[in-house]
Amino acid sequence: MKNMSKISQHPIGVFDSGLGGLAILKYFLRELAQYDYLYLGDNARLPYGEKSPETIYAYTKEAVEYLFQSGCHLIIIACNTASAQALRRLQQEYLPQAWPERRVLGVIRPLAEEVAKKANRGKNQNPIGIIGTKATVNSHAYQMELLKLRPDLKIIETATPLLVPLIEEGWGKKPETKMILKKYLRPLKEKRVSSLLLACTHYSSLLPEIKHIMPQSTYIPEPGEIIATSLKNYLIRHPELLVSQSKNPQRQYLATDDNNSFHALGEIFLEQTIKQLELVKINQS
């Protein structure tokens, strides 16, 4: 792999199907700036949300393998679709055989814990709303995680498949996207959901508009904040993990394709300059 001399031996890996994971990495860089990071976006095969569970697992496994071979001992799957469709299988089947001393974490559990904690109780309890890709919603991963924590919760899941392609095309601020977003959110608004869980990292870029559409009383957590806090606590609990802290921490950005949007849109997600992007091939076929 080229340019690895610029980064430490054991960076934290952050994987997403495209650019959305940069919205999570942004909070890692704020809250855990002392670590080195290696970001990988598989934007050549985006979107994952329309693909079969087996394909999503195969793609995610290839990305995780690539990051492990690049020196990562800890990987955060910052993609909700991959977390929903591939994480458990990776943890139970792939890691014990291939990389037993390394760890892969997802984004579902921290967000579910946060929303479950905030939800009220009783007969007049308002439902929890979830928006995500078709694959994430069809997996019911968030619903299952929430019900493990709070069996009394009422949950409404809504697939919003047009949002990721529109965001990746730079159409997040267009009137057409706002119109589609309003249509997606209308049933959840009518059901008076108490909390709205953004089950896709891309949706953070639409958070101001989502908050404008939904009532002020609806709790809509910023996923990056929750996941960064969870990672910080995880690193405290697991000092045995070989992840690198540095006086001069490094960040490296990898992508499987560059359609001229990675820098422009990526810097909007990250709120920092992306100095260098390296194109890589991760598929093993």
C-alpha positions, 0 to 999 in steps of 0.5 A: 500500500502506498504512502503508509510511511506517513501514518502509524503502524496501528491506526483506527480504521473507519469504513463506510460505503461512501462519504457518510462515515466522514460525518462520524470521523469528524467527531472522532477527530474532535473527541479522540484527536490523539489517535491516527485514523485510516478512512476507507470509502467504498464509493465505487460500489455505492449504494449498499442499501439496495444490495442483498445481505450476502453482497453487503457482507462480502463487500464489508468483509473485503473492506475489513480485511483490507484495513486489517492488512493495512495495520488496523487493530480496531475498525469502526464500521461507520455504515449503518447498512453494513453494521446491520447486515454484516457486523454480527457475522463478521464478529462471530464467524470471520474474526475468530478464524482470521483475526482473533486479537482484533476488533470490529465495532458498528454504530447500531448499539450506541445509537439504540442505547441513547434513544432507549434511554431517552424514551418515556414509559407508560401507556401514552408512550409515543413511538420511536421513529427510524429512517434508513436505507432499505437494507437497514430497515429490512434487517430490523437491526435497530428495532431488535436492538431497541427492544432488547433494551426496552421491550415496551417501546413502540417503533416505526421504521421507514425506508428512505432510499433516495436520500443517499444517492441525492446526498452523494450527488451533492443535492442535499440542499436542493429543493427536490431533496427537501421535498422528498425528505418532507414526504418521507418524514410526514408519516412519522410527524403525524404519528408524533414520534418522540425520537427520530433515529437517523440510521444512516451516516449520510443523514447527518448532513440533512440534520438541520432540515430534518429538525426544521421539518419535525416538531421541536419536541422530537429528540433527534440525536447527532449520531457522530456525537453518540458514537464518538463517546461510545468509542472513547469509553470502549478504548478506556475499557480495552487498553490492550488493543494496539491503537496508536496515539501520537503527538503528531496524529495522522489521517489518511483517506482511501477510496475505491473510486473518485468521481470528483466529489470525494474532496468537495463533498467529503470536506463538507461532511468532515469540516476539514481539508482532505489533503490527499486521497488515495485510490485503492482496490479492495475487491478480491475477485 
